[in-house]
Amino acid sequence: MNDHTVTEQQVLDALRSVIDPDLRRDIVSLGFVKDVKICDGNVAFKIELTTPACPVKDMMKSQATQAVLQIPGVKSVNVEMTANVRSRQIGAEDLLPGVKHVIAVASGKGGVGKSTVAVNLAVALAQLGTKVGLLDADVYGPSVPLLMGTRETPHVVNEKIIPIERYGVQMMSLGFLLPDDQAVIWRGPMVAGTVRQLLTDVEWGEKDYLVVDLPPGTGDAPMTLSQSVPITGVVIVMTPQDVAFTIAGKAVAMFRKLEEGLGRQIPILGIIENMSGFACPHCGEVTPVFAGRGGEYAAERLGVPFLGSIPLDPNISLSGDEGVPAIVAHPESAQAKAFRSIAQAMAAQCSIQSMADHTLLRHIPLIRRS
């Protein structure tokens, strides 16, 4: 008889040493370990993460492999990494019952590149293997059709508008429904009604993430979204300027004020600093473009996570004008890498929120990333 017969309990005990850095608990108690199989010292199992966009997937796989290899009698370890996006709490009357996470991308002021960030984050999530929708709720200046390079007219099936798909993202924008030369004078109730229609009249189907590009400022669109559907959280985009810092604080304060009126949380998933500095393509030296306080400082002062910064690059604007998101046009650029990293950090914050909603993790604060 083999003196080192490996048991499933030994494998699970060894895997308790692997800690999810975002949820701060071991992967066994979190229920991530699935389908443990042992045959003559050869061990195989699955680790089911809370999102395919997990930023520490490779690290967890390596740690799990090394932990199990330490068990006497183990000859080999085969770890299969899978994912099942954990959903926000969805009630019986939820307007988006098939959408696991609704992420609002907001800014206190215009001109910070919010729509460009929203588009590139949506594409990044799709590239990471998730099902993504993109709602252009910026009714004053819908720019998603231009940034995504399509002016298709959506079809209607069974009285539902079918989203346009581009780069793996299903999207809807008022820009698909109105002629380019038509001006609409928006009043408060019209904005609220239009945003609600874009939520209810579109066939969003099953989605892991719906990224919502809000109009700049603190008006009717963010309030309607927050009142209509329990959003997972809000991402605030700012530039490293003092005025942007001040107004980003007002945007955070608005969502916290909405929490009081709604009686439920509207978490701030984090702050993104756009146009953080210009990296010289020849020498690599980074030159600050704006002299104000940046996103990391704002996140610290406001007590919210800092998701990351995106360097300034004229190619981002150029590729957007050409209808090809920068992450597609220049996939190996520093900007594309920043978008992917921020998308992963944002997905991690969504996982924290969903686990906090459904488990005893409610005491875990949002993690501030630097």
N, C-alpha and C positions, 0 to 999 in steps of 0.2 A: 504493500500500500504506500502511496506517496505521502511522505511526512509533511509535505507542504501543500495540502489540498486547499485551493483558494476558494473562499466563500463569497457570496454576494455581500454579506455584512462587512467583510473585510474591505471590499472594494468601496462600499458606501462610507465606511469610517475613514478610509484614506482620502476620499473626495471631500470630506468635510473641511479639509485644510484649504480648499480652493474657495476664495471669497470673491463675490461679485463686488467690485470697487464702488459701483454706484448705489446698489441696494444694501451693501455692507452686511451681508449675511452669506453663509456658505451655500453652495449650489445644491446640496442635498436637502437642506431644510426649505430652500426656495422651490423645491420640486422640479429642478432643471434636469436631473439625471433620470434617464428613461432606458428601458429595455437592456438591462445588464445581462450579458451572456458570458459564460465561462466554460471553456473546453480545454482540458489538459494544459492548464496554465496560460492559455490564450484568452485575453479578456477583451470584450467589445461592449460598448454602450454608447448611448446618445446623450448629448447635452442640448437641451431645448431652451434657447435664449428667448428673451422677450421681444427681440426685434432682429431682423436680418442685418440691420445697420449698426449692430453692436460694435462700439469702437475698440473693445478689448477681447474680441472673439478669439484671435490667434493666441493671445496671452493665456486665456482660460484653457484652451486646448492643450497648450504646452504644459501648463501647471498640472492639469488633470492627468496627462500622460505620465509625467514624472512622479506624481504622487502614487499612482497605481503600480508603477514599476518598482517601487520600494517594497512592495508586499512580497515576502518570501514565496517562491514558487511561481511567480508571474514571469512568463517568457516573452509575451508581446502584449501591446495595448493598441486597440483600434478605436479611436474616438470619432464619432460622426457628429458634426455640428449642425443643428437644425434651429428653426425659430418658429415661434407662434406669437404674433404680436398680441400682447395683453391689452384689452380694450378699456376705454373710459367707461364709467357707469352709464348704461343706456336704459332709459325708462320706457314705459309702454307707449308714451306719446311723443317720443323723440322724433324730430323731423328727419334725422339721418340715421336710421337704425342699423344700416349696414356699414357705417363708417366708424372705425375703431378710435381714431383720434382726429380732432379738429384743431388745427394750429393756426392761429391768427398772426399774421406778420403786420406789424404796425410801426408807425413813427409819429412823433409829435409834430414834425414839420415836413414839408416837401423838400425835394432836392437832395435827399440822402441816399438815393439808389435803392429804395425799398422794394420796388417792383422787380428790379434786376436781381436782387437778393432772393426774393420769393421764387422767381422762376428757376434760378440756378439751384436753390435748395430742393425744389420739387423734383428736378431732373436728377439731382444727386441721390435722392431717396429712391427714385426708380432704378437708377444704376446699381444701387446697393441691394436690389432684389425685393423691393416692397411694392405694393399696389397703391398708386398715388393719384389723387385728384388735385386740381388747381382751380380755385374759384377766384376770378378777378372781380372783387367787390368794390374796386375803385371806380365808382360810377361816374365821377367827375372827369376822369381821364383814363379810361381803360387802355392799358398798354400791353397786356399779355398777347393779343394777336400779333402785334409788331415784334415783340421780343421772341415769340415762338415761331415766327415766320409763316403764318397761315392766315388766310382770310376766308376760310371755308364757311359756308352757311350750314348750321347744324340741322339735322333731320328731327322730325317729331314722330315718335312711335308710341301708340297707346296714350296719347296726350302728355307724353313726357319728352323733354328735349334730350337728345343723345349727345353727350359731350364730344368734342373734337379731340382726337388723340395725336400727340406729337412727342417724339423722344421718350415714349413709354409713359407719358403723363396724359390723363384724361382731363380736359379743361373746359371751362365755360367762362365767357366774358360778354358783357353787354356790347363790346366792340364787334362781336360776331353778328349781332342782331340789328345794329344801327348803321346807316350809311356813314362814310367817313366825313362827309360835309354837313351832317345834320347835327345841330346844336340842341341840347336839351337843357332847359332851365330847371334846375332841381330845387325843390322845396323839401323841408324835413320829412313830412309824411311820405313823399314820393321815394326818397332815398330808402327809408325803412321798408316800404312795400316792395321795392325792387330787390333789395338784398334778400328779403324773405322769399321772394319768388325764385331767385337764383338758387336758393337752398331747396325749395320744395318742388319746383317744376322741372328740375333736371334729374335725369336717371343716373344718380351717382353710384348705385349698386354697392358692391362689396369693396371697401377700400381700407387699407391699413392707416393711411394718412390723407386728410384733406387739408391742403395748404390754402389759406384764405388771404389774399392780398387786399388789405383794407385801405381806404383813402387816408391820406395824412391828416393829422389833427385828432380832435377829441369830440367828433360829432355823432350823427345819427347812425352811421354804418356800424361802428364798433358796438354801440349800445344795442342795435337790433340783433346783431350776431350773438352777443352775449345773452340776450333775453330769449332768443329763439331756440338755441341749442346749447347744451352744456359743453363748452369748449374745453379741451385738455389744457390749453394754456396759450400764452401770448409771447411772441418774440418781438423785441423792440430793436429797430435798426437806427443807428445814429452815426454821425461822423465825429471825429475828434475836434469839435468846436465847442466853445463855452455855451453858445446859444443852443446848440444841439443837445448838450448835456442838460441844460435847464429845461428844455422842452421835453426831452425824454423822461425827465422826472415827473413832468405834468402828465404824460401819457400813463406812466406807472400809477400815479395817484388816481387817474380817472378809472382805471380798471379796479383798483382797490375800493374806490367809492361805489362802483357798480356792484361789487361783492356784497356790500352792506344792503343795497336795495333788493338784490336777488336772493339773498340769504344762502348763497353758496360761493365756493371759492372760484376765482378766476386766476389761476397761478401764472406768475411771470416765469416762463421757461428760461429766459435769459436775455442778455443784451449782445448784439452783434455790432462790432465797429467796422463800418465800411470806409473805404478810401483811407486806410490807416497810414499809408506812406507810399512814396514812389520808389520802387526798386530799379536802379539803373540797369538796363539790359546788358551793359558792357562790363561794369565793375562790380555790380551787385550791391552797391551801397544804397541804403534806404534813407531817403530824405523826407522828413515830415512835410506834408502839404498844408495842414492846418496846425495852428499853434495852441489850440485849446486843450481842455481836459478830455481824455479818451474814454473808450468804452469800459476798460478795466477799472478805471477810477469811478466811473458812474455806477458800475455793478457793485463795487464795494460800498459806496455811499448809500445806494438804494437797497442793499441787502439781497441782491438777486444774483443768479449765476452769470458769469461771463463766458459766452459760448465760443468766442474767438474773433479774430480780425481778418479783414480782406484787404490786401494791398491794392493801391491804385494802379491801374493799368489801362491805357487808352484802348487796348484790344477788347476789354470787357464792353465798353460803350460801342465800339465798332461792330463787334460780333452781334450785340443786341440789335443794332440798327439793321443788320443784315438778316436778322431772324434766326440766328443760330446762337443759343446760349453759350457763354464762354466755356463752361464745363464740357461742352461738346466740341466747340471749335478748337480749343487749346487744352486738351485733357491732361497734359503733363505740366502745365504752368503752375506757378505758385498760387495763383488765384483759384484754379480748379481744385488744387489740393486743399486750399482753405475752405472752399465750399463743401467738399466731401467731409472734412473734419468737423465742420460746424453742423452739417446734417446729422452726423453720427452723434455728436454731443446733444443735439436737439432731440433725437430719437431716444437717447438715454434718459433725458429728463421726462419724456412722455412715459417711459417705462416706470420711472420712479413714481409718477403721479398715479398711474393705473394700479401699481402694487400698493400704494398708500391707500387708494380707494377701497381695495378689496381685501387687504390683509391687516395685520397688526403693525404695518410699517408706517403708520400715520405719524409717528414721532420723528421720522427721518426728514430732515430739512433738505431742500434742494441743494445739490452739490455745486459749488462754485468752481468752474473750470478755468484754468489759466493757460 
